[in-house]
Amino acid sequence: KVFAGWPAEDLPLEPKQTLSVERDGLRLSAWDFNSQPDVTLRIYLVEDMAMKGTNGVQLRVLGEDSGPMWLHDLRAGFGVPLAEEPGDTSRIANLVSPLVSLKAQLKTSGAALAWFAPRGVGLTAFSGDEKARTKIRRRFMLLGQTLDGMRVWDIRRAVQMIHFVREADVARVKVQASGDMAVNSAYAALFEPGIRQMELQGLPESQAAGPDYLGVMRVTDLGQLLRQLDAHVEIH
């Protein structure tokens, strides 16, 4: 009822690798995929080429408040401009080598690292002022969905994309997100069995203070959702 505006579940991803670069034992790759017709999104993946067995993939869902540090590490560490990404990283100082930082994260987690921005963030950020963005959100509702309702779908598709790229990691994805994206990720986990662990920060006390979904309070609240997820997802 809440997510009735989602596309068909058998929609092809049509993945396209747009980048592959190796440096100091690490590989950075970028993949574009179709979340739905005319909505192309991108996922970045960093892997340790010497790491044979992993604990899956840590998927970091980016929001409007995520900051540019992740982008700086990829640009400076791998020597790639990633010019299409809108974040300004020119003023970030390298207190620690970006590759050293990435290697430490890979070693700590024992997993590959992925970064993903749902629609309206990063490459697909909407232009205009707050008034213009409000009009965009209202247009989603006129189509029988909300912007964050479709971001839940985008997160699901990103998990499916990870399964395509790393076939051995099916059902071993840990999602990290904060704020509204943490709520979106929690709803995505309800529908996507590949998500087994979640690290959620800045969750609101109730769905009423979270992102907009059509009629969601008639069906469930955030606390009830988290209790339901607790049966099969490890949440921190």
Backbone hydrogen bonds in HBPLUS format (Angstrom, degrees):
<---DONOR---> <-ACCEPTOR-->    atom                        ^
c    i                          cat <-CA-CA->   ^        H-A-AA   ^      H-
h    n   atom  resd res      DA  || num        DHA   H-A  angle D-A-AA Bond
n    s   type  num  typ     dist DA aas  dist angle  dist       angle   num
A0006-TRP N   A0003-PHE O   3.19 MM   3  5.87 166.7  2.21 122.8 123.6     1
A0011-LEU N   A0008-ALA O   3.30 MM   3  5.72 148.8  2.40 119.5 118.9     2
A0034-ASN N   A0013-LEU O   2.77 MM  21  5.01 178.1  1.77 151.2 151.7     3
A0016-LYS N   A0032-ASP O   2.83 MM  16  5.16 146.2  1.95 152.9 157.6     4
A0032-ASP N   A0016-LYS O   2.84 MM  16  5.16 170.3  1.85 153.1 152.4     5
A0018-THR N   A0030-ALA O   2.84 MM  12  5.47 153.9  1.91 139.8 148.3     6
A0030-ALA N   A0019-LEU O   3.01 MM  11  4.90 150.7  2.09 127.8 129.5     7
A0021-VAL N   A0028-LEU O   2.90 MM   7  5.36 157.5  1.95 152.4 159.9     8
A0028-LEU N   A0021-VAL O   2.83 MM   7  5.36 169.9  1.84 165.9 167.6     9
A0023-ARG N   A0026-LEU O   2.87 MM   3  5.36 157.8  1.91 152.0 159.6    10
A0026-LEU N   A0023-ARG O   2.97 MM   3  5.36 163.3  2.00 117.8 123.3    11
A0049-MET N   A0025-GLY O   3.00 MM  24  5.74 156.1  2.06 156.5 163.2    12
A0027-ARG N   A0047-GLU O   2.89 MM  20  5.26 158.7  1.94 152.2 158.9    13
A0047-GLU N   A0027-ARG O   2.94 MM  20  5.26 156.8  1.99 146.4 153.9    14
A0029-SER N   A0045-LEU O   2.91 MM  16  5.29 160.5  1.95 153.2 159.7    15
A0045-LEU N   A0029-SER O   2.86 MM  16  5.29 161.2  1.90 160.1 162.6    16
A0031-TRP N   A0043-ILE O   2.94 MM  12  5.39 161.4  1.98 154.5 160.7    17
A0043-ILE N   A0031-TRP O   2.91 MM  12  5.39 153.7  1.98 149.6 158.1    18
A0033-PHE N   A0041-LEU O   2.93 MM   8  5.63 152.6  2.01 154.5 161.7    19
A0041-LEU N   A0033-PHE O   2.95 MM   8  5.63 160.2  1.99 165.4 166.5    20
A0035-SER N   A0039-VAL O   2.88 MM   4  5.68 157.5  1.94 169.7 177.4    21
A0039-VAL N   A0036-GLN O   2.95 MM   3  5.33 152.6  2.03 146.3 141.3    22
A0044-TYR N   A0115-TRP O   3.00 MM  71  5.20 166.9  2.02 152.0 156.0    23
A0115-TRP N   A0044-TYR O   2.95 MM  71  5.20 148.4  2.05 136.6 145.8    24
A0046-VAL N   A0113-LEU O   2.80 MM  67  5.19 162.7  1.83 154.9 160.3    25
A0113-LEU N   A0046-VAL O   3.02 MM  67  5.19 166.6  2.04 153.3 155.8    26
A0051-MET N   A0048-ASP O   3.03 MM   3  5.36 159.1  2.07 112.1 118.8    27
A0055-ASN N   A0110-GLY O   2.74 MM  55  5.56 154.8  1.80 142.1 148.3    28
A0112-ALA N   A0056-GLY O   3.06 MM  56  6.44 154.9  2.13 157.6 151.5    29
A0057-VAL N   A0172-ARG O   3.17 MM 115  6.70 151.2  2.25 154.9 163.6    30
A0174-LYS N   A0057-VAL O   2.89 MM 117  6.21 168.7  1.90 158.7 162.2    31
A0058-GLN N   A0112-ALA O   2.86 MM  54  6.23 166.4  1.88 159.9 160.6    32
A0114-ALA N   A0058-GLN O   2.83 MM  56  5.96 148.8  1.93 171.5 161.2    33
A0059-LEU N   A0174-LYS O   2.69 MM 115  5.96 155.9  1.74 156.9 165.4    34
A0176-GLN N   A0059-LEU O   2.83 MM 117  6.09 161.3  1.86 156.0 156.5    35
A0060-ARG N   A0114-ALA O   2.81 MM  54  5.99 169.0  1.82 145.5 149.2    36
A0116-PHE N   A0060-ARG O   3.06 MM  56  6.25 156.2  2.12 161.5 157.2    37
A0061-VAL N   A0176-GLN O   2.93 MM 115  6.20 156.8  1.99 165.6 173.3    38
A0062-LEU N   A0116-PHE O   2.79 MM  54  5.86 171.1  1.79 154.6 157.8    39
A0066-SER N   A0063-GLY O   3.21 MM   3  5.25 163.2  2.24 115.7 113.8    40
A0071-LEU N   A0068-PRO O   3.01 MM   3  5.21 116.3  2.43 102.6 118.3    41
A0072-HIS N   A0068-PRO O   2.89 MM   4  6.18 154.0  1.96 157.1 165.6    42
A0073-ASP N   A0069-MET O   2.99 MM   4  6.27 160.9  2.03 155.4 159.1    43
A0074-LEU N   A0070-TRP O   3.20 MM   4  6.50 153.3  2.27 142.9 149.4    44
A0075-ARG N   A0071-LEU O   2.91 MM   4  6.11 167.4  1.92 153.8 157.6    45
A0076-ALA N   A0072-HIS O   2.80 MM   4  5.79 167.5  1.81 158.9 161.5    46
A0077-GLY N   A0073-ASP O   2.86 MM   4  5.36 144.2  1.99 126.8 138.4    47
A0078-PHE N   A0074-LEU O   3.15 MM   4  5.79 160.2  2.19 134.3 139.4    48
A0079-GLY N   A0075-ARG O   2.89 MM   4  5.44 121.3  2.24 134.3 146.6    49
A0085-GLU N   A0082-LEU O   3.06 MM   3  5.83 148.1  2.16 120.5 128.1    50
A0092-ILE N   A0089-THR O   3.28 MM   3  5.60 169.1  2.29 113.8 116.8    51
A0095-LEU N   A0093-ALA O   3.12 MM   2  5.87 124.4  2.45 106.5  91.2    52
A0100-VAL N   A0097-SER O   3.00 MM   3  5.12 116.3  2.42 101.0 117.0    53
A0101-SER N   A0097-SER O   2.92 MM   4  6.26 157.5  1.97 157.7 164.8    54
A0102-LEU N   A0098-PRO O   2.88 MM   4  6.15 159.9  1.92 149.9 155.2    55
A0103-LYS N   A0099-LEU O   2.87 MM   4  6.02 160.2  1.91 147.9 153.5    56
A0104-ALA N   A0100-VAL O   2.99 MM   4  6.18 152.7  2.07 144.4 151.6    57
A0105-GLN N   A0101-SER O   3.06 MM   4  6.36 154.1  2.13 147.0 153.7    58
A0106-LEU N   A0102-LEU O   2.91 MM   4  6.17 157.9  1.96 151.4 157.6    59
A0107-LYS N   A0103-LYS O   2.89 MM   4  6.06 156.8  1.94 147.5 153.8    60
A0108-THR N   A0104-ALA O   2.92 MM   4  6.05 160.8  1.95 147.5 152.8    61
A0109-SER N   A0105-GLN O   3.07 MM   4  6.13 165.7  2.09 147.4 151.1    62
A0110-GLY N   A0106-LEU O   2.78 MM   4  5.56 140.7  1.93 138.6 150.1    63
A0121-VAL N   A0118-PRO O   3.22 MM   3  5.98 138.3  2.40 145.0 147.4    64
A0125-ALA N   A0122-GLY O   3.09 MM   3  5.20 162.2  2.13 118.4 116.7    65
A0132-ALA N   A0129-ASP O   3.09 MM   3  5.32 118.0  2.49 100.6 114.9    66
A0133-ARG N   A0129-ASP O   3.04 MM   4  6.39 156.1  2.10 151.9 159.2    67
A0134-THR N   A0130-GLU O   2.91 MM   4  6.10 146.0  2.02 144.1 153.0    68
A0135-LYS N   A0131-LYS O   3.18 MM   4  6.49 151.4  2.27 142.5 149.2    69
A0136-ILE N   A0132-ALA O   3.13 MM   4  6.49 147.5  2.24 141.7 150.5    70
A0137-ARG N   A0133-ARG O   3.02 MM   4  6.34 157.9  2.07 147.7 152.7    71
A0138-ARG N   A0134-THR O   3.03 MM   4  6.30 152.1  2.11 146.6 154.3    72
A0139-ARG N   A0135-LYS O   3.02 MM   4  6.28 143.4  2.16 142.3 151.9    73
A0139-ARG N   A0136-ILE O   3.13 MM   3  5.11 122.1  2.48  93.9 108.4    74
A0140-PHE N   A0136-ILE O   3.22 MM   4  6.62 149.4  2.32 148.6 155.6    75
A0141-MET N   A0137-ARG O   3.39 MM   4  6.76 154.2  2.46 141.6 147.4    76
A0142-LEU N   A0138-ARG O   3.06 MM   4  6.42 147.7  2.17 145.3 154.1    77
A0143-LEU N   A0139-ARG O   3.22 MM   4  6.51 130.5  2.48 138.4 150.5    78
A0143-LEU N   A0140-PHE O   3.00 MM   3  5.18 137.6  2.18 100.2 112.7    79
A0145-GLN N   A0140-PHE O   3.08 MM   5  5.34 152.1  2.16 135.3 137.3    80
A0144-GLY N   A0141-MET O   2.94 MM   3  5.04 161.0  1.98 108.2 112.2    81
A0150-MET N   A0146-THR O   3.05 MM   4  6.36 146.8  2.16 146.7 154.1    82
A0150-MET N   A0147-LEU O   3.17 MM   3  5.30 124.1  2.49  96.4 109.6    83
A0151-ARG N   A0147-LEU O   2.98 MM   4  6.32 136.0  2.17 137.9 151.3    84
A0152-VAL N   A0148-ASP O   3.01 MM   4  6.28 144.2  2.14 143.7 151.0    85
A0154-ASP N   A0150-MET O   2.91 MM   4  6.24 151.2  1.99 142.7 151.0    86
A0155-ILE N   A0151-ARG O   2.97 MM   4  6.22 155.4  2.03 150.0 154.6    87
A0156-ARG N   A0152-VAL O   3.14 MM   4  6.45 158.2  2.19 147.9 153.7    88
A0157-ARG N   A0153-TRP O   2.98 MM   4  6.32 157.0  2.03 151.9 158.2    89
A0158-ALA N   A0154-ASP O   2.91 MM   4  6.22 144.8  2.03 145.2 155.2    90
A0159-VAL N   A0155-ILE O   3.09 MM   4  6.41 154.3  2.16 150.5 156.2    91
A0160-GLN N   A0156-ARG O   3.04 MM   4  6.39 156.6  2.10 148.0 154.8    92
A0161-MET N   A0157-ARG O   2.85 MM   4  6.08 141.5  2.00 139.6 150.8    93
A0162-ILE N   A0158-ALA O   3.00 MM   4  6.34 148.3  2.10 145.1 152.7    94
A0163-HIS N   A0159-VAL O   3.13 MM   4  6.48 154.8  2.19 146.8 153.2    95
A0164-PHE N   A0160-GLN O   3.06 MM   4  6.40 140.7  2.22 138.3 148.9    96
A0164-PHE N   A0161-MET O   3.07 MM   3  4.97 121.0  2.43  91.2 106.4    97
A0165-VAL N   A0161-MET O   2.98 MM   4  6.32 160.3  2.02 154.0 158.0    98
A0166-ARG N   A0162-ILE O   2.83 MM   4  5.85 168.8  1.84 157.8 161.4    99
A0169-ASP N   A0166-ARG O   2.96 MM   3  5.63 162.9  1.99 122.1 127.8   100
A0172-ARG N   A0169-ASP O   3.00 MM   3  5.24 136.6  2.19 143.8 133.9   101
A0173-VAL N   A0194-GLY O   3.25 MM  21  6.09 145.0  2.38 165.9 164.4   102
A0196-ARG N   A0173-VAL O   3.11 MM  23  5.94 152.4  2.18 149.0 157.3   103
A0197-GLN N   A0173-VAL O   3.47 MM  24  6.63 164.6  2.49 145.2 143.2   104
A0175-VAL N   A0197-GLN O   2.97 MM  22  6.37 156.1  2.03 146.2 143.8   105
A0199-GLU N   A0175-VAL O   2.77 MM  24  6.20 157.9  1.82 162.3 166.9   106
A0177-ALA N   A0199-GLU O   3.13 MM  22  6.56 159.4  2.18 160.3 162.8   107
A0201-GLN N   A0177-ALA O   3.06 MM  24  6.46 153.9  2.13 144.4 152.6   108
A0179-GLY N   A0201-GLN O   2.80 MM  22  6.31 141.2  1.95 140.6 152.7   109
A0182-ALA N   A0179-GLY O   2.98 MM   3  5.27 133.5  2.20 103.4 116.3   110
A0183-VAL N   A0179-GLY O   3.33 MM   4  6.82 148.3  2.44 146.2 154.4   111
A0184-ASN N   A0180-ASP O   2.92 MM   4  6.27 163.8  1.94 152.8 157.4   112
A0185-SER N   A0181-MET O   2.85 MM   4  5.94 151.6  1.93 138.1 145.9   113
A0186-ALA N   A0182-ALA O   3.00 MM   4  6.20 147.6  2.10 139.6 147.9   114
A0187-TYR N   A0183-VAL O   3.11 MM   4  6.49 158.2  2.16 155.2 159.6   115
A0188-ALA N   A0184-ASN O   2.98 MM   4  6.25 150.2  2.07 143.1 152.2   116
A0189-ALA N   A0185-SER O   2.93 MM   4  6.19 150.6  2.02 147.8 154.8   117
A0190-LEU N   A0187-TYR O   3.15 MM   3  5.16 133.1  2.38  95.2 107.8   118
A0191-PHE N   A0188-ALA O   3.05 MM   3  5.47 140.4  2.21 107.0 117.3   119
A0192-GLU N   A0188-ALA O   2.91 MM   4  5.98 130.3  2.16 145.3 160.4   120
A0195-ILE N   A0192-GLU O   3.25 MM   3  6.16 174.5  2.26 127.2 128.9   121
A0234-GLU N   A0196-ARG O   2.89 MM  38  6.20 169.0  1.90 149.2 146.3   122
A0198-MET N   A0234-GLU O   2.76 MM  36  6.17 148.5  1.86 163.6 163.1   123
A0236-HIS N   A0198-MET O   2.81 MM  38  6.16 151.7  1.88 151.1 160.8   124
A0209-ALA N   A0206-SER O   3.10 MM   3  5.67 154.8  2.16 113.8 120.1   125
A0210-GLY N   A0207-GLN O   2.92 MM   3  4.84 161.9  1.95 107.4 112.6   126
A0218-ARG N   A0215-GLY O   3.18 MM   3  5.65 154.3  2.25 111.8 119.4   127
A0219-VAL N   A0216-VAL O   2.90 MM   3  5.32 154.3  1.97 112.1 120.6   128
A0220-THR N   A0216-VAL O   2.91 MM   4  6.09 170.2  1.92 172.5 173.6   129
A0225-LEU N   A0221-ASP O   2.96 MM   4  6.23 155.7  2.02 153.5 161.3   130
A0226-LEU N   A0222-LEU O   2.96 MM   4  6.24 162.9  1.99 155.6 158.6   131
A0227-ARG N   A0223-GLY O   3.09 MM   4  6.33 153.4  2.17 144.8 151.9   132
A0228-GLN N   A0224-GLN O   3.02 MM   4  6.25 151.9  2.10 145.5 153.0   133
A0229-LEU N   A0225-LEU O   2.90 MM   4  6.20 155.5  1.96 152.2 159.4   134
A0230-ASP N   A0226-LEU O   2.98 MM   4  6.06 141.8  2.13 140.2 149.9   135
A0231-ALA N   A0228-GLN O   3.44 MM   3  6.03 165.5  2.46 110.8 114.8   136
A0232-HIS N   A0229-LEU O   2.94 MM   3  5.87 155.1  2.01 129.8 134.6   137
A0233-VAL N   A0229-LEU O   2.84 MM   4  5.57 139.7  2.00 158.5 165.6   138
